[in-house]
Amino acid sequence: MAEHRHRLDPDPPLQGNWFIKAFLGRFTHVMRFATGEDTILESSAENAWHTMALVEAAYESSSKPVQPIKAAPDA
């Protein structure tokens, strides 16, 4: 099996304002919580920490040789 490595393009060709739209709901909710319009903050700093831990694990995993997925026992 050939090993494939993908390099991230440091300057991908992006069009439009996708970044803002991707986080609009999250930022709106934080602002509403900060102003008292929402009484519960749905996503905590702990949640963000776990998300970033997952991202870091993915980066670490992608830097290692490819490992095949084991077949299911009933396959």
MOKA-V311616 format. One record per helix or strand of 3 or more residues. SS is the DSSP state (2 for helix, 1 for strand). FROM is the first residue (numbers start at 1). TO is the last residue. If there is no record, write none. Layout:
ss: {SS,SS}
from: {FROM,FROM}
to: {TO,TO}
This chain:
ss: {2,2}
from: {18,45}
to: {35,62}
